[in-house]
Each structure stands twice: as C-alpha cells, then as structure tokens.
Amino acid sequence: MSLSRRAFVRTLGIGGASAFSTAWVIGHGREALAWGPDPVEEMLQASDDTVIIRLSGNENARGPGKAALDALNGRADFKVGRYQRDISREDLPAAIAKRLGHGAQAENILVSTGSSHILEAGVRAYVSVGRPLVTGTPSYGNPARTTRAMGAEVREVPVDSNLRLDLDGMADAAQGAGLVFLCNPNNPTSASHSAETVSAFIEHVVSSSPDTGILVDEAYIDYATDPSVASAIAESLTYPGVFLARTFSKAYGMAGLRLGYAAGQTETLDKLSRAWGLGEVSLLTASAAIASLNDPDHMEWEREENRKVREFTINELGQMGFESAESQTNFLFVDIGRSAAEFREACLALGVLVGRDFPPMEKTHARISLGTMEEMQRALEVFRQVLTN
C-alpha cells in the first residue's frame, strides 16, 4: 500500500526534510544509498511517483531502454538456476571498449558493481599519508571521504566564478599529490570543461608531477550535448596513472542494477583491482548493459529528451529570477538565494524531494535533478510557490 503525500511527510516527522541535514546524509548523499540502510528511502519506496517527485539522486527518471529491458526479460528464465558463462569478464568489457573507440580493447576496461568502487579503488591505490588527494570543492565527495578515512590529506580547490573546476589551481595543488580527482561534468555544480581543456590539464600534470595519478569521473558525460565536451578516453590510454570512471547508473538508466567501470592502461587497472574489491557483476546486469551499448539510437533519444527538459527547466527558473549554472548533465545547480535546507524542507512538504547540502555553497545554491517533462512541470509549480512567496 502506498503512502499519501501527507502521510509521507507526517511519517518522516516534523524535521522530516531535515533528515537530509544529518551528518550521514550530508556526508554520503543519495548516490551512496545503494550500500546502506536509509530510513527516507524506505518511506519513499512505500510511496509512489505520483506522491513524491524524486529530484534528489540524479537518477534517470525514464529508466533503461527497451533493448535493456528485453535483455533482462530474456535472461530471467529457468536458466538462471544454472551456472552461466561469465559474460561480464569478456563480452561486457569488449562491448564497452568498442563503444568508447580510440583503439580501446577489452583489456583496457575494468568493470565493477557501480563506479563508487572504482573511485574508492583509485584513492586507495594512489593516495597515502604524505601523498594527498586533490579535488575541487564542491565536487563529488566519495574520494575525499575515502581519503579522510585513510588519515590522508585532502587538498580542496574552490570552483571558479562560473562554477567550473579551477584546473589551474588544481594543477598547482597536484605537485607531490597522490591523486587528482577531476569530475567532468562536475557534480554538483553541473559545469564542465571541454575535451581540449581537460587534455591540456592532464598533459600538464603528467609532465609536472609524473607520479601523480589522475582520475577523471565521467558519470554524466553521456548527457553532454555540447560537442566540445567529450571523454578523456584517449588520454587514459596514453598515460600511465590516468584513468576514467564511468557508470551505467545515469544516462543508461540502470542505477538499481549497479554497474560501473574504469578505463585505462592495463597496468593502471591492475593497480586498481589490487587496491579494493570491485564486486561481481551479475549475468542480468551484464546482459542489459551489452544490449544498451548496442542500442545507440536509444542513447541519442535519452540525451535529447534530457536536453529538452533541461532547457525548459532552466528557462522557467530564469523567468522566476533564479539562475542555473551551465549544465551538460541531468541536474541543475541553482542560485536560489537562500539555504538549501530551507528550500528542501519547503519543497518536501509539497511533495518534491530535491538534493542535499553541498558545502561551501549550501547557503545559496540547491541541486535539482531533472525528471521527466511532466515531473518538472509539476515540480516547477512547487518551486514557484516556495521561491516567490
């Protein structure tokens, strides 16, 4: 039985929305919830999408394409009771490499049950006491959390005035560092750098601090519609210690199936696999992923649908007087002129769930994930009520 919106908010409690201000949720975020208990998630599962509009986890509201769903259905029969050939070790890396191009081979791909394992492996492989992590702020927090848990230093470089990662500042901070974490497009600010700019940055760090690893997180790059924003796959195949982290949780719509991967030179990938457990990708997940990779038309459709929703939402917020950062992603980072916590609590009371705090910009900005066009039309009415009253 699903919860009504009123019952959901009542169950969550008066500080309901402030559950998202607790240390755990601020520190970990909804993207990490697949690996731990979450009381809010339990209540969300008891509701449905007609009650609570979920614009908090940067998920794909449209889900996977028909080819992926057909592949899942085709594998979900009596044969799963038998041991199967492990397509995640051969067929899946080969399919990923083919899609990436630039001469990538199956040996240049390392799959995992979600890209979070790749990020953690990267930190544990390259960072140590005396060999710090360099990251932007705000940026995706997994590498910094892992580094601090190891007792190592985190060098944080604030984003620039356009909310892009300050690559010059990060290059300076990279001297003597163990690892540079570059999230492009950046989460949560949504801004991105061109492939040319990223390539120049990588070349500079490789030449000036050759023992420093570079991890490029491309979780959202499949949503980029600006042709200048493209993957750093060529650089990951060229330079030792440079590697990509990518995921099927976003544009491919497979967050619940848990699949990510690293791309890089084989020696680099070996170092990652020795540093941290990456999990075992299931037959069903691998089958759906291969089908998705072989369905480029659906990815083009998904990218275009997201672009239309993104432009519509940016325009509507702009007409209300609220500016969004440049976005090549499936979320927006919006200057709402008030605290994210205040905005989040007011929206939740009206049935819309938006993103958590992102220090040091939590007093002025909020991250809003993009849903379907219908969801955003409904959510914008809530935003208008909350932000203009």
Contacts in CASP RR format, 6 or more apart in sequence:
PFRMAT RR
TARGET T0000
AUTHOR 0000-0000-0000
METHOD contacts of the structure
MODEL  1
MSLSRRAFVRTLGIGGASAFSTAWVIGHGREALAWGPDPVEEMLQASDDT
VIIRLSGNENARGPGKAALDALNGRADFKVGRYQRDISREDLPAAIAKRL
GHGAQAENILVSTGSSHILEAGVRAYVSVGRPLVTGTPSYGNPARTTRAM
GAEVREVPVDSNLRLDLDGMADAAQGAGLVFLCNPNNPTSASHSAETVSA
FIEHVVSSSPDTGILVDEAYIDYATDPSVASAIAESLTYPGVFLARTFSK
AYGMAGLRLGYAAGQTETLDKLSRAWGLGEVSLLTASAAIASLNDPDHME
WEREENRKVREFTINELGQMGFESAESQTNFLFVDIGRSAAEFREACLAL
GVLVGRDFPPMEKTHARISLGTMEEMQRALEVFRQVLTN
1 46 0 8 1.000
2 46 0 8 1.000
2 47 0 8 1.000
2 48 0 8 1.000
2 51 0 8 1.000
3 11 0 8 1.000
3 43 0 8 1.000
3 46 0 8 1.000
3 47 0 8 1.000
3 51 0 8 1.000
4 47 0 8 1.000
4 51 0 8 1.000
5 47 0 8 1.000
5 51 0 8 1.000
5 52 0 8 1.000
5 351 0 8 1.000
8 43 0 8 1.000
8 44 0 8 1.000
8 46 0 8 1.000
8 47 0 8 1.000
8 51 0 8 1.000
8 52 0 8 1.000
8 351 0 8 1.000
9 16 0 8 1.000
9 348 0 8 1.000
9 349 0 8 1.000
9 351 0 8 1.000
11 43 0 8 1.000
12 19 0 8 1.000
12 40 0 8 1.000
12 43 0 8 1.000
12 348 0 8 1.000
15 345 0 8 1.000
16 345 0 8 1.000
16 348 0 8 1.000
17 341 0 8 1.000
17 344 0 8 1.000
17 345 0 8 1.000
17 346 0 8 1.000
17 347 0 8 1.000
17 348 0 8 1.000
17 349 0 8 1.000
18 341 0 8 1.000
18 345 0 8 1.000
19 25 0 8 1.000
19 39 0 8 1.000
19 40 0 8 1.000
20 26 0 8 1.000
20 40 0 8 1.000
20 341 0 8 1.000
20 344 0 8 1.000
20 355 0 8 1.000
20 356 0 8 1.000
20 357 0 8 1.000
21 341 0 8 1.000
21 356 0 8 1.000
21 357 0 8 1.000
25 40 0 8 1.000
25 356 0 8 1.000
26 356 0 8 1.000
26 357 0 8 1.000
26 359 0 8 1.000
27 141 0 8 1.000
27 145 0 8 1.000
28 145 0 8 1.000
29 57 0 8 1.000
29 356 0 8 1.000
30 38 0 8 1.000
30 41 0 8 1.000
30 56 0 8 1.000
30 57 0 8 1.000
30 355 0 8 1.000
30 356 0 8 1.000
31 57 0 8 1.000
31 58 0 8 1.000
31 116 0 8 1.000
31 249 0 8 1.000
32 116 0 8 1.000
32 142 0 8 1.000
33 41 0 8 1.000
34 255 0 8 1.000
34 256 0 8 1.000
34 258 0 8 1.000
35 116 0 8 1.000
44 52 0 8 1.000
44 54 0 8 1.000
44 353 0 8 1.000
49 375 0 8 1.000
51 351 0 8 1.000
52 351 0 8 1.000
52 352 0 8 1.000
52 353 0 8 1.000
53 351 0 8 1.000
53 352 0 8 1.000
53 353 0 8 1.000
53 371 0 8 1.000
53 375 0 8 1.000
53 378 0 8 1.000
53 379 0 8 1.000
53 382 0 8 1.000
54 61 0 8 1.000
54 353 0 8 1.000
54 369 0 8 1.000
55 352 0 8 1.000
55 353 0 8 1.000
55 354 0 8 1.000
55 355 0 8 1.000
55 368 0 8 1.000
55 369 0 8 1.000
55 370 0 8 1.000
55 371 0 8 1.000
55 375 0 8 1.000
55 379 0 8 1.000
56 353 0 8 1.000
56 354 0 8 1.000
56 355 0 8 1.000
56 356 0 8 1.000
56 369 0 8 1.000
57 355 0 8 1.000
57 369 0 8 1.000
58 187 0 8 1.000
58 220 0 8 1.000
58 250 0 8 1.000
58 329 0 8 1.000
58 330 0 8 1.000
58 331 0 8 1.000
58 369 0 8 1.000
59 249 0 8 1.000
59 250 0 8 1.000
59 253 0 8 1.000
59 255 0 8 1.000
59 369 0 8 1.000
60 249 0 8 1.000
60 250 0 8 1.000
60 251 0 8 1.000
60 252 0 8 1.000
60 253 0 8 1.000
60 255 0 8 1.000
60 302 0 8 1.000
60 330 0 8 1.000
61 370 0 8 1.000
61 371 0 8 1.000
61 372 0 8 1.000
61 375 0 8 1.000
62 253 0 8 1.000
62 302 0 8 1.000
62 305 0 8 1.000
62 372 0 8 1.000
63 253 0 8 1.000
63 254 0 8 1.000
64 252 0 8 1.000
64 253 0 8 1.000
64 254 0 8 1.000
64 288 0 8 1.000
64 292 0 8 1.000
65 253 0 8 1.000
65 292 0 8 1.000
65 295 0 8 1.000
65 298 0 8 1.000
65 302 0 8 1.000
66 295 0 8 1.000
66 298 0 8 1.000
67 291 0 8 1.000
67 292 0 8 1.000
67 294 0 8 1.000
67 295 0 8 1.000
67 298 0 8 1.000
68 252 0 8 1.000
68 254 0 8 1.000
68 288 0 8 1.000
68 289 0 8 1.000
68 291 0 8 1.000
68 292 0 8 1.000
68 295 0 8 1.000
69 288 0 8 1.000
70 291 0 8 1.000
71 287 0 8 1.000
71 288 0 8 1.000
71 290 0 8 1.000
71 291 0 8 1.000
72 284 0 8 1.000
72 287 0 8 1.000
72 288 0 8 1.000
74 287 0 8 1.000
75 283 0 8 1.000
75 284 0 8 1.000
75 287 0 8 1.000
76 284 0 8 1.000
80 283 0 8 1.000
80 284 0 8 1.000
84 283 0 8 1.000
86 283 0 8 1.000
87 283 0 8 1.000
87 286 0 8 1.000
87 287 0 8 1.000
87 290 0 8 1.000
88 111 0 8 1.000
88 280 0 8 1.000
88 281 0 8 1.000
88 282 0 8 1.000
88 283 0 8 1.000
88 285 0 8 1.000
88 286 0 8 1.000
90 106 0 8 1.000
91 286 0 8 1.000
91 290 0 8 1.000
92 109 0 8 1.000
92 111 0 8 1.000
92 281 0 8 1.000
92 286 0 8 1.000
92 289 0 8 1.000
92 290 0 8 1.000
93 106 0 8 1.000
93 107 0 8 1.000
93 108 0 8 1.000
93 109 0 8 1.000
93 110 0 8 1.000
93 111 0 8 1.000
93 261 0 8 1.000
94 105 0 8 1.000
94 106 0 8 1.000
94 109 0 8 1.000
95 289 0 8 1.000
95 290 0 8 1.000
95 293 0 8 1.000
95 294 0 8 1.000
96 104 0 8 1.000
96 109 0 8 1.000
96 111 0 8 1.000
96 261 0 8 1.000
96 263 0 8 1.000
96 289 0 8 1.000
96 293 0 8 1.000
97 103 0 8 1.000
97 104 0 8 1.000
97 105 0 8 1.000
97 106 0 8 1.000
97 108 0 8 1.000
97 109 0 8 1.000
97 263 0 8 1.000
98 104 0 8 1.000
98 293 0 8 1.000
99 293 0 8 1.000
99 296 0 8 1.000
100 231 0 8 1.000
100 233 0 8 1.000
100 263 0 8 1.000
101 233 0 8 1.000
102 233 0 8 1.000
102 234 0 8 1.000
102 237 0 8 1.000
103 237 0 8 1.000
104 233 0 8 1.000
104 237 0 8 1.000
104 263 0 8 1.000
107 266 0 8 1.000
107 269 0 8 1.000
108 236 0 8 1.000
108 237 0 8 1.000
108 263 0 8 1.000
108 264 0 8 1.000
108 265 0 8 1.000
108 266 0 8 1.000
108 269 0 8 1.000
109 261 0 8 1.000
109 262 0 8 1.000
109 263 0 8 1.000
109 269 0 8 1.000
110 118 0 8 1.000
110 261 0 8 1.000
110 262 0 8 1.000
110 263 0 8 1.000
110 269 0 8 1.000
110 272 0 8 1.000
110 273 0 8 1.000
110 278 0 8 1.000
111 259 0 8 1.000
111 260 0 8 1.000
111 261 0 8 1.000
111 278 0 8 1.000
111 281 0 8 1.000
111 286 0 8 1.000
112 118 0 8 1.000
112 121 0 8 1.000
112 259 0 8 1.000
112 260 0 8 1.000
112 261 0 8 1.000
112 262 0 8 1.000
112 277 0 8 1.000
112 278 0 8 1.000
112 279 0 8 1.000
112 281 0 8 1.000
113 258 0 8 1.000
113 259 0 8 1.000
113 260 0 8 1.000
113 278 0 8 1.000
113 279 0 8 1.000
113 280 0 8 1.000
113 281 0 8 1.000
113 285 0 8 1.000
114 247 0 8 1.000
114 248 0 8 1.000
114 249 0 8 1.000
114 258 0 8 1.000
114 259 0 8 1.000
114 260 0 8 1.000
115 217 0 8 1.000
115 219 0 8 1.000
115 245 0 8 1.000
115 246 0 8 1.000
115 247 0 8 1.000
115 249 0 8 1.000
115 260 0 8 1.000
115 261 0 8 1.000
116 142 0 8 1.000
117 260 0 8 1.000
117 276 0 8 1.000
117 277 0 8 1.000
117 278 0 8 1.000
117 279 0 8 1.000
118 245 0 8 1.000
118 260 0 8 1.000
118 261 0 8 1.000
118 262 0 8 1.000
118 272 0 8 1.000
118 278 0 8 1.000
119 140 0 8 1.000
119 142 0 8 1.000
119 143 0 8 1.000
119 146 0 8 1.000
119 181 0 8 1.000
119 215 0 8 1.000
119 217 0 8 1.000
119 245 0 8 1.000
120 142 0 8 1.000
120 143 0 8 1.000
120 146 0 8 1.000
120 276 0 8 1.000
121 262 0 8 1.000
121 272 0 8 1.000
121 273 0 8 1.000
121 275 0 8 1.000
121 276 0 8 1.000
121 277 0 8 1.000
121 278 0 8 1.000
122 143 0 8 1.000
122 179 0 8 1.000
122 215 0 8 1.000
122 243 0 8 1.000
122 272 0 8 1.000
122 275 0 8 1.000
122 276 0 8 1.000
123 133 0 8 1.000
123 143 0 8 1.000
123 146 0 8 1.000
123 147 0 8 1.000
123 150 0 8 1.000
123 179 0 8 1.000
124 146 0 8 1.000
124 150 0 8 1.000
124 275 0 8 1.000
124 276 0 8 1.000
125 271 0 8 1.000
125 272 0 8 1.000
125 274 0 8 1.000
125 275 0 8 1.000
125 276 0 8 1.000
126 178 0 8 1.000
126 179 0 8 1.000
126 212 0 8 1.000
126 213 0 8 1.000
126 215 0 8 1.000
126 241 0 8 1.000
127 133 0 8 1.000
127 146 0 8 1.000
127 147 0 8 1.000
127 150 0 8 1.000
127 152 0 8 1.000
127 178 0 8 1.000
127 179 0 8 1.000
128 150 0 8 1.000
128 152 0 8 1.000
128 178 0 8 1.000
129 150 0 8 1.000
129 151 0 8 1.000
129 152 0 8 1.000
129 153 0 8 1.000
130 152 0 8 1.000
130 153 0 8 1.000
131 152 0 8 1.000
131 176 0 8 1.000
131 177 0 8 1.000
131 178 0 8 1.000
131 179 0 8 1.000
132 147 0 8 1.000
132 152 0 8 1.000
132 153 0 8 1.000
132 154 0 8 1.000
132 155 0 8 1.000
132 176 0 8 1.000
132 177 0 8 1.000
132 178 0 8 1.000
133 143 0 8 1.000
133 144 0 8 1.000
133 147 0 8 1.000
133 152 0 8 1.000
133 153 0 8 1.000
133 154 0 8 1.000
133 155 0 8 1.000
133 177 0 8 1.000
133 178 0 8 1.000
133 179 0 8 1.000
133 180 0 8 1.000
133 181 0 8 1.000
134 155 0 8 1.000
134 157 0 8 1.000
134 170 0 8 1.000
134 173 0 8 1.000
134 174 0 8 1.000
134 177 0 8 1.000
134 178 0 8 1.000
134 179 0 8 1.000
134 180 0 8 1.000
134 181 0 8 1.000
135 141 0 8 1.000
135 143 0 8 1.000
135 144 0 8 1.000
135 154 0 8 1.000
135 155 0 8 1.000
135 156 0 8 1.000
135 157 0 8 1.000
135 170 0 8 1.000
135 180 0 8 1.000
135 181 0 8 1.000
136 156 0 8 1.000
136 157 0 8 1.000
136 158 0 8 1.000
136 159 0 8 1.000
136 165 0 8 1.000
136 166 0 8 1.000
136 170 0 8 1.000
136 181 0 8 1.000
136 183 0 8 1.000
136 186 0 8 1.000
137 156 0 8 1.000
137 157 0 8 1.000
137 158 0 8 1.000
137 159 0 8 1.000
137 359 0 8 1.000
137 360 0 8 1.000
138 159 0 8 1.000
138 188 0 8 1.000
138 189 0 8 1.000
138 358 0 8 1.000
138 359 0 8 1.000
138 360 0 8 1.000
138 361 0 8 1.000
139 159 0 8 1.000
139 165 0 8 1.000
139 181 0 8 1.000
139 183 0 8 1.000
139 186 0 8 1.000
139 187 0 8 1.000
139 188 0 8 1.000
139 189 0 8 1.000
140 181 0 8 1.000
140 183 0 8 1.000
140 186 0 8 1.000
140 187 0 8 1.000
140 188 0 8 1.000
140 217 0 8 1.000
140 219 0 8 1.000
143 179 0 8 1.000
143 181 0 8 1.000
143 215 0 8 1.000
144 154 0 8 1.000
144 156 0 8 1.000
144 181 0 8 1.000
147 153 0 8 1.000
147 154 0 8 1.000
148 154 0 8 1.000
155 173 0 8 1.000
155 177 0 8 1.000
157 165 0 8 1.000
157 166 0 8 1.000
157 169 0 8 1.000
157 170 0 8 1.000
157 173 0 8 1.000
158 166 0 8 1.000
158 360 0 8 1.000
159 165 0 8 1.000
159 166 0 8 1.000
159 186 0 8 1.000
159 189 0 8 1.000
159 191 0 8 1.000
160 166 0 8 1.000
162 191 0 8 1.000
162 325 0 8 1.000
162 326 0 8 1.000
163 186 0 8 1.000
163 189 0 8 1.000
163 190 0 8 1.000
163 191 0 8 1.000
163 325 0 8 1.000
163 326 0 8 1.000
163 333 0 8 1.000
164 186 0 8 1.000
164 189 0 8 1.000
164 191 0 8 1.000
164 192 0 8 1.000
164 193 0 8 1.000
165 182 0 8 1.000
165 183 0 8 1.000
165 184 0 8 1.000
165 186 0 8 1.000
165 191 0 8 1.000
165 193 0 8 1.000
167 182 0 8 1.000
167 193 0 8 1.000
167 197 0 8 1.000
167 198 0 8 1.000
167 201 0 8 1.000
170 180 0 8 1.000
170 182 0 8 1.000
170 201 0 8 1.000
171 201 0 8 1.000
171 204 0 8 1.000
171 205 0 8 1.000
171 208 0 8 1.000
174 180 0 8 1.000
174 205 0 8 1.000
174 208 0 8 1.000
174 209 0 8 1.000
174 212 0 8 1.000
175 208 0 8 1.000
175 209 0 8 1.000
175 212 0 8 1.000
176 209 0 8 1.000
176 211 0 8 1.000
176 212 0 8 1.000
177 209 0 8 1.000
177 212 0 8 1.000
178 211 0 8 1.000
178 212 0 8 1.000
178 213 0 8 1.000
179 212 0 8 1.000
179 213 0 8 1.000
179 214 0 8 1.000
179 215 0 8 1.000
180 205 0 8 1.000
180 212 0 8 1.000
180 213 0 8 1.000
180 214 0 8 1.000
180 215 0 8 1.000
181 215 0 8 1.000
181 217 0 8 1.000
182 198 0 8 1.000
182 201 0 8 1.000
182 214 0 8 1.000
182 215 0 8 1.000
182 216 0 8 1.000
182 217 0 8 1.000
183 216 0 8 1.000
183 217 0 8 1.000
183 219 0 8 1.000
184 192 0 8 1.000
184 193 0 8 1.000
184 198 0 8 1.000
184 216 0 8 1.000
184 217 0 8 1.000
184 218 0 8 1.000
184 221 0 8 1.000
184 229 0 8 1.000
184 232 0 8 1.000
185 191 0 8 1.000
185 192 0 8 1.000
185 220 0 8 1.000
185 221 0 8 1.000
185 223 0 8 1.000
185 224 0 8 1.000
185 229 0 8 1.000
185 327 0 8 1.000
185 328 0 8 1.000
185 329 0 8 1.000
186 192 0 8 1.000
187 217 0 8 1.000
187 219 0 8 1.000
187 220 0 8 1.000
187 329 0 8 1.000
187 331 0 8 1.000
188 331 0 8 1.000
188 333 0 8 1.000
188 358 0 8 1.000
188 367 0 8 1.000
189 325 0 8 1.000
189 333 0 8 1.000
190 324 0 8 1.000
190 325 0 8 1.000
190 326 0 8 1.000
190 327 0 8 1.000
190 328 0 8 1.000
190 329 0 8 1.000
190 331 0 8 1.000
190 332 0 8 1.000
190 333 0 8 1.000
190 367 0 8 1.000
191 325 0 8 1.000
191 326 0 8 1.000
191 327 0 8 1.000
191 328 0 8 1.000
191 333 0 8 1.000
192 224 0 8 1.000
192 226 0 8 1.000
192 229 0 8 1.000
192 326 0 8 1.000
192 328 0 8 1.000
192 329 0 8 1.000
193 201 0 8 1.000
193 229 0 8 1.000
194 226 0 8 1.000
194 228 0 8 1.000
194 229 0 8 1.000
194 230 0 8 1.000
195 228 0 8 1.000
195 229 0 8 1.000
195 230 0 8 1.000
195 231 0 8 1.000
195 232 0 8 1.000
196 228 0 8 1.000
198 216 0 8 1.000
198 232 0 8 1.000
198 235 0 8 1.000
199 232 0 8 1.000
199 234 0 8 1.000
199 235 0 8 1.000
202 214 0 8 1.000
202 216 0 8 1.000
202 232 0 8 1.000
202 235 0 8 1.000
202 239 0 8 1.000
202 242 0 8 1.000
203 235 0 8 1.000
205 212 0 8 1.000
205 214 0 8 1.000
206 214 0 8 1.000
206 239 0 8 1.000
206 242 0 8 1.000
213 241 0 8 1.000
213 242 0 8 1.000
214 239 0 8 1.000
214 241 0 8 1.000
214 242 0 8 1.000
214 243 0 8 1.000
215 243 0 8 1.000
215 244 0 8 1.000
215 245 0 8 1.000
216 232 0 8 1.000
216 235 0 8 1.000
216 236 0 8 1.000
216 242 0 8 1.000
216 243 0 8 1.000
216 244 0 8 1.000
216 245 0 8 1.000
217 244 0 8 1.000
217 245 0 8 1.000
218 231 0 8 1.000
218 232 0 8 1.000
218 244 0 8 1.000
218 245 0 8 1.000
218 246 0 8 1.000
219 245 0 8 1.000
219 246 0 8 1.000
219 247 0 8 1.000
219 249 0 8 1.000
219 250 0 8 1.000
220 250 0 8 1.000
220 251 0 8 1.000
220 328 0 8 1.000
220 329 0 8 1.000
220 330 0 8 1.000
220 331 0 8 1.000
221 229 0 8 1.000
221 230 0 8 1.000
221 231 0 8 1.000
221 246 0 8 1.000
221 328 0 8 1.000
222 250 0 8 1.000
222 251 0 8 1.000
222 252 0 8 1.000
222 299 0 8 1.000
222 302 0 8 1.000
222 303 0 8 1.000
223 250 0 8 1.000
223 251 0 8 1.000
223 303 0 8 1.000
223 306 0 8 1.000
223 328 0 8 1.000
223 329 0 8 1.000
223 330 0 8 1.000
224 230 0 8 1.000
224 328 0 8 1.000
224 329 0 8 1.000
225 303 0 8 1.000
225 304 0 8 1.000
225 307 0 8 1.000
225 328 0 8 1.000
226 328 0 8 1.000
229 328 0 8 1.000
231 244 0 8 1.000
232 242 0 8 1.000
232 244 0 8 1.000
233 244 0 8 1.000
233 263 0 8 1.000
235 242 0 8 1.000
236 242 0 8 1.000
236 243 0 8 1.000
236 244 0 8 1.000
236 263 0 8 1.000
236 264 0 8 1.000
236 265 0 8 1.000
236 268 0 8 1.000
237 263 0 8 1.000
237 264 0 8 1.000
237 265 0 8 1.000
239 265 0 8 1.000
240 265 0 8 1.000
240 267 0 8 1.000
240 268 0 8 1.000
241 264 0 8 1.000
241 265 0 8 1.000
241 268 0 8 1.000
241 271 0 8 1.000
242 264 0 8 1.000
242 268 0 8 1.000
243 262 0 8 1.000
243 263 0 8 1.000
243 264 0 8 1.000
243 265 0 8 1.000
243 268 0 8 1.000
243 269 0 8 1.000
243 272 0 8 1.000
244 262 0 8 1.000
244 263 0 8 1.000
244 264 0 8 1.000
245 260 0 8 1.000
245 261 0 8 1.000
245 262 0 8 1.000
246 260 0 8 1.000
246 261 0 8 1.000
246 262 0 8 1.000
246 263 0 8 1.000
247 259 0 8 1.000
247 260 0 8 1.000
247 261 0 8 1.000
248 254 0 8 1.000
248 257 0 8 1.000
248 259 0 8 1.000
248 260 0 8 1.000
248 289 0 8 1.000
248 292 0 8 1.000
249 255 0 8 1.000
249 256 0 8 1.000
249 258 0 8 1.000
249 259 0 8 1.000
249 260 0 8 1.000
250 330 0 8 1.000
251 299 0 8 1.000
251 302 0 8 1.000
251 303 0 8 1.000
251 306 0 8 1.000
251 330 0 8 1.000
252 289 0 8 1.000
252 292 0 8 1.000
252 299 0 8 1.000
254 285 0 8 1.000
254 288 0 8 1.000
254 289 0 8 1.000
254 292 0 8 1.000
257 282 0 8 1.000
257 284 0 8 1.000
257 285 0 8 1.000
257 288 0 8 1.000
257 289 0 8 1.000
258 281 0 8 1.000
258 285 0 8 1.000
259 281 0 8 1.000
259 285 0 8 1.000
259 286 0 8 1.000
259 289 0 8 1.000
262 269 0 8 1.000
262 272 0 8 1.000
272 278 0 8 1.000
292 298 0 8 1.000
292 299 0 8 1.000
305 373 0 8 1.000
306 330 0 8 1.000
306 370 0 8 1.000
308 373 0 8 1.000
309 370 0 8 1.000
309 371 0 8 1.000
309 372 0 8 1.000
309 373 0 8 1.000
309 376 0 8 1.000
310 327 0 8 1.000
310 330 0 8 1.000
310 332 0 8 1.000
310 370 0 8 1.000
312 373 0 8 1.000
312 376 0 8 1.000
313 324 0 8 1.000
313 332 0 8 1.000
313 368 0 8 1.000
313 370 0 8 1.000
313 376 0 8 1.000
313 380 0 8 1.000
314 324 0 8 1.000
314 327 0 8 1.000
314 332 0 8 1.000
316 380 0 8 1.000
317 323 0 8 1.000
317 324 0 8 1.000
317 332 0 8 1.000
317 334 0 8 1.000
317 380 0 8 1.000
317 383 0 8 1.000
318 324 0 8 1.000
320 383 0 8 1.000
320 384 0 8 1.000
320 387 0 8 1.000
320 388 0 8 1.000
322 334 0 8 1.000
322 335 0 8 1.000
322 336 0 8 1.000
322 337 0 8 1.000
322 387 0 8 1.000
323 334 0 8 1.000
323 335 0 8 1.000
324 332 0 8 1.000
324 333 0 8 1.000
324 334 0 8 1.000
324 335 0 8 1.000
325 332 0 8 1.000
325 333 0 8 1.000
325 334 0 8 1.000
327 333 0 8 1.000
330 369 0 8 1.000
330 370 0 8 1.000
330 371 0 8 1.000
331 367 0 8 1.000
331 368 0 8 1.000
331 369 0 8 1.000
331 370 0 8 1.000
332 367 0 8 1.000
332 368 0 8 1.000
332 370 0 8 1.000
333 358 0 8 1.000
333 365 0 8 1.000
333 366 0 8 1.000
333 367 0 8 1.000
334 365 0 8 1.000
334 366 0 8 1.000
334 367 0 8 1.000
334 368 0 8 1.000
335 364 0 8 1.000
335 365 0 8 1.000
336 343 0 8 1.000
336 364 0 8 1.000
336 365 0 8 1.000
336 366 0 8 1.000
336 387 0 8 1.000
337 364 0 8 1.000
337 365 0 8 1.000
338 363 0 8 1.000
338 364 0 8 1.000
339 362 0 8 1.000
339 363 0 8 1.000
339 364 0 8 1.000
340 354 0 8 1.000
340 355 0 8 1.000
340 356 0 8 1.000
340 357 0 8 1.000
340 358 0 8 1.000
340 362 0 8 1.000
340 363 0 8 1.000
340 365 0 8 1.000
340 366 0 8 1.000
340 367 0 8 1.000
341 357 0 8 1.000
341 362 0 8 1.000
343 354 0 8 1.000
343 366 0 8 1.000
343 386 0 8 1.000
343 387 0 8 1.000
344 353 0 8 1.000
344 354 0 8 1.000
344 355 0 8 1.000
344 356 0 8 1.000
344 366 0 8 1.000
346 386 0 8 1.000
347 353 0 8 1.000
347 354 0 8 1.000
347 379 0 8 1.000
347 382 0 8 1.000
347 383 0 8 1.000
347 386 0 8 1.000
348 354 0 8 1.000
350 382 0 8 1.000
350 385 0 8 1.000
350 386 0 8 1.000
351 382 0 8 1.000
352 378 0 8 1.000
352 379 0 8 1.000
352 382 0 8 1.000
352 383 0 8 1.000
354 366 0 8 1.000
354 367 0 8 1.000
354 368 0 8 1.000
354 369 0 8 1.000
355 366 0 8 1.000
355 367 0 8 1.000
355 368 0 8 1.000
355 369 0 8 1.000
356 367 0 8 1.000
358 365 0 8 1.000
358 367 0 8 1.000
368 379 0 8 1.000
368 383 0 8 1.000
370 376 0 8 1.000
371 379 0 8 1.000
END
